[in-house]
Amino acid sequence: MEQLQKKTEEDVKKSIEAAVKKSQEELKADYFGFGEEWRRTDKHDWKKVKNNWNETFVHIPIDVHVDIKIWHTGTIGNSPLSQIKD
């Protein structure tokens, strides 16, 4: 179970990092709302960057932390989807 959690964390982290990288480098747009979160949590610092947020955003390092807990395992045969008839 622990190995599955770690592998899932790694996979999710890679996916999120790739999406953030694309958002910053290719699209140059804050699709995740980092600026809005910054504004809510640190209004003083936000005022320093808000007028140049689009330019600032593409250079900000984003640190991704993923913590996944798998509580139970099950079988596909017992899932609600197995009850659907074609």
N, C-alpha and C positions, 0 to 999 in steps of 0.2 A: 504494500500500500504506500509506503514511504517513497519507494522508487517511482511509482506512478505519479505521486504528488510532485516530486522534484522535476520529472520529465515534463509534466503538464505546465508547471511554473516556467520552465525554460522556454517551452514552445510559445506560451502566451506572451512572455516577456519579449521574445524575438519578434512576434507579430506586432506588438504595440510599438516597439522601437522602430520597426520598419515603417509603420504608419506615421509616426511622429517625424521620422526622417523625411519621408515623402512630403508631408505637410510643410516642413521647414524648407527643404532644399528645392523641391520641384514646384509645389503649389504656392509656396510663400504665403500661406494663410493659416491662421490659428483656428482650425476646425474643432479643436478640443476645448477651447474656452480657457486656456491658461491665463490669458490677460484678464478675463472676467474674475477668475479666482484670485489673481494677484490684487486686483482692485478691491475685492471684498476683504481680503485678509491683511493688506498692507497699503492703506490709502496714501500714506506719506510717500513711500517709494514709488507707488504707481504714478503719482503726479509727475515724477521725473521722466518717465518713459512713455506715458500715454500718447503724447503727440507724435512720437516716432515708433509706435508699437510694431507696425508692420516690418520696419527695418530691424528693430531690436529682436523681434521674435525669432527670426531666422538664425540668430547667433547665440541664443540662450541654450545652455546645456540642459537637457531634460533627463533626469535620473528616474528610471522605471524600477519599481519594486513590486513583485508579485508574490502573494502569499495565498496558496490554495490549500484548502483542507477538504479531503474526501471523507465524508462521514460514514457512508454506507455503500456497499456494492449491491448490485441487483442483476437480474437477468432480463434480457430483452423480452422474453416470453411473458413476463409478469408486468410489463409496462402498459400504460394506457393505450399506447399505439398498437399493441398486439390485439386489442379488442376491436379494431376497425376492420370491417369486412369489405372486400372489393365488390 
